[in-house]
Amino acid sequence: MLLLVPIYYSCTSSASTTQEEIPTSLHAAYSEFNADATTIYLDGSNVVIETTGLPNHETVYWGEGNSLYRDEPTVDLTPSIMSSNNNATTITVDATPNLTGATVATNFNTIGIAVSGASIFNDQEGGGALDAAAGSLDWTGAHIGPGVYHYHLEPKAFTNDDDSLVGVLLDGVFLYGRKCSSTTTYPTDLDTSGGHTTVTEHNTEAEYHYHIINELYSNTGSYIAFAGPYQGY
């Protein structure tokens, strides 16, 4: 049973009419992140996430001999996790996402950190469509290149047609699976980013969050983790 941890705020100036809210504790969703891979802490109005980038689930990309190695003979392998020397990643996100500005397109490389500790990427690879690299994706929609192990598709290792937490994106907005915990069904009110505002299993007050959109991507038989744009900058 998940414990709901409230977020308490203090104001920077009681005289200001536009006071900045500074959180004094982490959002409850951060408790689900892999503690062996991630260090997560508040830095003023930001959350810093430091990660080794090493996922806590099976994949062929661990390489033979590793306890988490999974034989996937149909995967067109890129280098293994342990042969890559730059898995570690640090991102800084808003503790309270700003949803009042313009949307921002995603870019290449890390667009968020998953609960496993590994990176989330968007729907492109090497400046083009993901289709060309689809053969190298493992059973949970991830591969290596450039550098870090990362997910492009729904990470079935920890969310598979459900409402589980996927991770947090660079704008500080949390990403969940294809279903919404408020209804236990696929949401029908998502915006162009796959987001909407409802309660979640981590907050009894309605808050904006993303979902993996329930639309199959190309010939992969799976679903893009997040294509964007960000809403929380």
N, C-alpha and C positions, 0 to 999 in steps of 0.2 A: 504494500500500500504506500503510495507516494505521500510525503509530507509537504504541505504547502507552506513555503517560507515567505512571509511578507517582506516587502522591500520598504524600508523606512527612509525618509528623505529629510535633509536639513536645508534651510535656505541660506544663500550666501549673504543676503542683505535684507533685513526686515523693512528697510525704507524704500526699497526698489519695487516698482510696479511690474517689472519684468525679471523676477528673481529666477536664477538658475537653480534647478533642483539637483542636489548632489546625493547620490545613493550612498547609504552606509552599509549595505550588505549586497551580496551578489544575488541576482535573480535565481530562483529555485531551479530553473532548467539547467544551470551549470553543474548541479550536483550529479547529473547523468554522464558527464564527460569522463573518459577513461583517465583515472587519476595516475596510473602508471606512466602515461604518455604526456599528460598536460599539467601545467601549472597555471592557474587562473586567479587573477587578483584585480582589485579595484585600484585605479590610479586617478583620483579626482572624479571627474564625470565620465571616465573611460573604463573599459575592461580590457586588460592585457591577457592574451592567451599565448603562452609559450608551449610549444609541443615538439616532441621528438619526431613526430610524423609517422611513428611506427604503430600500425593498427593492431588491435587486440582480437583479431579473428583470422580464420584460415584463408589462405590464398596461395595460388601457385607461385606468386611473386616473392614469397619468403625464401624459396629455393630449397632443394632437397637437403634433408638432414635437419632442418628446423622443425621444432615441435608443432608449428602452425602451418607447415607445408601441406598443400592440398593438390593432388594430382589433377591437372586439367589439360589433357592431351590435345584438345582442340584449340587451345589458346595460342595465338601467334606471339610468342614471348618477346618482350622488351627486357632490359636488364632487371636483375632481382633487387629486392629492397635492400639487402645487405651489401650489394655491390655499389649502391648509390651512396655517395658521401655527403649529401646535402638534404637529408630528409627533414632536418629541424627547421621549423618555421615559427615566426612570432607575428601575431597580428594585434592591432589595437582597434577596438570598436566602441561606439557610443553605448554607454550603459542605458541611456534612454534615447532610442532612435528618433531623429528629427523627421517627421513625416509631412512637414509643411513645405518643403522645397521641391525642386524639379527632380524628376527621375534621372538616374545615371546608368548608362549601359555598363554591363560587366566587361571585364578585360581578360586577357590570357593569364595563366598562372593561378595562384590560389585566390578564390573568391569567398572562401569561408573555411571553417574547421569543423569536421564531423565529430560526433561523440566518440568515435573510435580513436581520435587523435590525428587521423590523416586529413589531407586537404580535400576540399571540394572544388572542382573546376566547372566551367560552363559547358555549352553545347558545341564547342568548336575545338579543333585540334590543329596546331601548327598553322593557324591563320585561315583554315578552311573548315568545311563541314566535318563532323565527327565520323561520318560513314567510312572514310578512308582508313581510320584507325580502329574501327569497331572490332576487327578480328583479334586485336590484342587485349580486349577487355576481359577480365576474369569473371567468375560467377556472380560477383557482387558489383559489376559495372565499373571496375577500376583497372588502372594499369600504371606503368611508370613512364614518364617522359612528358615534359622535360624534368628530369631530376627526381622529383618527389612522387611517391605513390599517391594517387588521387582518384576520386570518384567523378565520373561523368553522368552515370545513370543511377537510378534508385539503388541505394546500397542494401541489397537483400540480406546482408549479414546482420543488420540490425533494424531494418524497416522493410517489410514486404507486404504490400497491400494492407496497411494498417495506419494508425495515427501516431506512431512512435516518433520521438524527437530524432531528427537527422543531424542537426548542428546549428551553428550560428554563422551568418554571412557578414561580410565586411561592413555593412551598414548597421550591424547590431541587432538585426531582426532574425528571430529564430525560424528555422525551416523544419517542417514536420512531414510525415508521410502522406500518402494520397488520401487518407480519410481524416475526418475531423472529430476530435473527441467530444465536441459539444453535441454532435448528432450521430456519431458512429457510422456515418455514411460519407460518400464523396461530396464535398461542398460544391454548390452550384452558383455561388456568388463571388467567385474569385476574380480579381482584377487581372490586368495583363501580365503581372509578375507572378500570378498564382497566390496572391495574398488576400486576406480579409480580416475582419475584426470580430473575434468571438472569445469566449473563455477557452482556456486550454487546461490540460491536466496539471499545468504548473502555475496557473493563476486563475483564481476565481473571479477576477475582474477582467472584462473583455479587453483584449489587447491585439494589436495588429501582428500577424505572423504569416509566413509563407507555407504553402503546401507543394509537394511534388505534384505537378499537374497530371491528371489521369488520362494522358494521351500517349499512345505508343509512338516511339521515335523510330522512324525509318524501318529498317529490317532487323533491328536489334532485338525485338520482342520485349523491350523494357521501356523505361520512362526516364526522360532527362531529369537530373537532379534539380538544376536551376539554370534557366537561360537569361533571366533578367527582364527588364531592368531593375536595379535596386530602387526601392521606394524610400529608404530611411536615411538618405544623406541630407 
